[in-house]
Amino acid sequence: MMKELTPVRHRRLREAFLRFLIWREKHIKEKDFVLVLALLVGIFSGLAALVLKFLIHTISGLLTSHISVDSGNYLYILLPAAGVVLATLYVRYIVRDDISHGVTRVLYAISQNKSRLKRHNIYTSVVASSVTIGFGGSVGAEGPIVYTGAAIGSNLGATFRMSPRILMILVGCGAAAGIAGIFKAPIAGMLFTLEVLMLDLTTVSVMPLLIASVTSATIAYVYTGYEFEFFFAQSEDFYTSRIPFVILLGLVCGFASLYFTRVMNMMENFFRRFKHRWVKTAVGCLILSALVFLFPPLYGEGYGSITGLLAGDPSSIVEGSIFYGDRDSVWFLILFIFLVVLMKGFATSSTNGAGGVGGTFAPSLYVGCLTGFLFAFALNSIGLPGGMTLSTKNFALIGMAGVMAGVMHAPLMAIFLTAELTGGYSLFLPLLIVSTISYGTIKMFEPYSIYTMRLAKRGELMTHHKDKAVLTLLKVNNVIETDFMPVYPDMTLKEMVDVISQSKRNLFPVINERKELVGVVLLDDIRNIMFRPDLYRKMRVSTFMTSPPGKIEIGNSMDSVMKLFDDTGAWNLPVVEQNGSYVGFVSKSKIFNSYRRVLRHYCED
C-alpha cells in the first residue's frame, strides 16, 4: 500500500510546487525573490563549508595523531598517495565526471553554460577533496567549496526557474558564501566574486552577495566560535621606516606569484602528456610522496606551518622531518623554507595532476606566508643597517596577501581575506602596499590569473569589460542563418537564375559534391548578365563565383568573429565546419540584434 502511495505523494508534491512557482511569478518580483534564495544559498553553502572542514580535520587527525615530531615518518610516503588513489577511484567510477579546477569550471559555467552546474557538483567536490586533503594532498579546500557553493546557487536558482541573469548572481552568491564560510571572511567572499569570478557589482547583485556571504560567515561563527582562522598577536608595531622593505617584499611576492603560476602551468602540461589515467596517477603520486616525505610542511593544506610562523616559531616547520635535528641552525632553516617555497607548486600540481581534487587558494596563502617570513628572517640574519630588525610575524602575514594578490589577480580580496583570517587590521597599510606592488609586478608577465588564463586563451572568459562580456555570452551557433539557397560550380547561368527567382536572399553559397564551401555568388556581381539569354547555356557558376572575404569556423569565439568582420569589412560571412563543410551565414545585423538583447538582459540594474 505504501509503495502505491509514494508515486501519488510525489506527484502531489510536484503539483504543489508548480502552483507555488506560478504564484511566485505573479506576486513576487524576481529581483525581490532572489534575496530569499541568496539567504538559502548562504545557509546551505555555510553548512557545506563546515562539513568539508570537519571531514578534512577528522581524516587528517586520525591519520597523523601518532606521527613522530622529532624524526622522519615513512607514512608521509604512503598517505598522500593513498588519498589521491581513493579520490581518483571515486571520481572515475562513482562521479564519472571531471570535477577538478573548480573555480575555472565555475567561470566557464558563467560565461559559456548559462551559469548552469550539474547537481552532483553540490556534494562530489566535498567528498573528493576531503579525502585528498585529509590524506595529505598538498592542495586547498577553497576551490572545491567555491565549486560546491556555486553549484548550490545554480541548482537552487534553476529549481525556482530564475532567469539566466539571476542565475549568474546566485552562482556568485554560492561562491562568495563558500569563501565566507570556510574562512569566516564575508568581505573577502564578496570581493572574490567581483575580482576572480568578475561579476559586476550592481544594485541588483550587491544585496544578494552580501546576504549570502554574511549568512554563511554567521553559520561558521555560530558553530566554530569567534576565533580567527589563524591566531595572530601583533607584538611588534609597524613603523613607517619599514615601508621600503614592504615595497621590496611586494616585488618579491610578485615574482614568487609568477614562479608559482608558471610551475603550475608547466606541470599541468606535463601531466597532460600522459594518455593513460593510471600512469598519470602513478607519476603524480611518486612526485607528491617524495616531496611530502622530504618536506613534511607540504602535507595537506599546511595551515599548521602558517600558524607556527605567525606565532614567530620557525623551528616548528621542520617537525616530522628527517632534518629535525638541524632546526636550531639559522642558515639551515633559511634553506629549508626556501626549498619548501620552491617545491609547493610542484606538490600542488602533482596532487591535482595525479587525480586528487583541491584548489590553489590555500597553497598561495601558504607560499605567501613562507615568502614573507623568509624575507624578514633572512634579512635579520644578514643584519640590517643601524641594528634595525624586521618583525618576521608581521612580514609573514603581509606576504600572505602579497602572493595571493599575484596568483589570483585579486589585490582587494587578498587584503581583506588576510585581515579577516588573522585579525591583522592594524597592518592595513603594508597589506595595501604589498598587494598592489605584487599584483602590478605579475601583471607585466601574466595578464590573467591562474584561474582565468585557460579560458582567456580560448576566448571563453567573461570580464568586467561590458563589450567583451556580452560577446563572450553570445554563441556563433545562435546567430547562424541557414535560409541561403546553395548552388553548385557546374550549374549554368540559367539554373542560377532559376534559383535566384525562388530565393529571398542576394547571396548564394557555392558548394561541391562533398558539401564543402568553394565560393559565393553575389547577386550584384551577376546582375549585368542574368538577363542575357544568350549566355544562359554558355556560362557556369564556376566562372563568376568569388571567394568569400573570410570564413567563420564553428566554435570560434564571438570576439574573433567580430574581429574578422572588422578586418574584412564584410556584412555577411559564411560559417563552415572544421572540415570545410558549409553550415550557413552570419550577418552583422543578426549579431547586432542579439548583442543588444543580451546587453539589455544581463547588464540592466
Salt bridges, closest charged atoms under 4 A:
ASP97 OD2 - LYS118 NZ 3.13
ASP97 OD2 - HIS120 NE2 2.93
ASP98 OD2 - ARG105 NH2 2.55
ASP200 OD1 - HIS464 ND1 2.89
ASP200 OD2 - LYS466 NZ 3.00
GLU229 OE1 - LYS53 NZ 3.15
GLU268 OE2 - ARG272 NH2 2.88
GLU268 OE1 - ARG454 NH2 2.85
GLU446 OE2 - ARG262 NE 2.65
GLU460 OE1 - ARG458 NE 2.92
GLU481 OE1 - ARG505 NH2 2.61
ASP483 OD1 - ARG505 NH2 2.97
ASP498 OD1 - LYS494 NZ 3.11
GLU513 OE2 - ARG514 NH1 3.56
GLU516 OE1 - ARG514 NH2 3.20
ASP524 OD1 - ARG527 NH2 2.57
ASP534 OD2 - ARG532 NH2 3.26
ASP567 OD2 - LYS563 NZ 3.18
GLU604 OE2 - ARG165 NH2 3.60
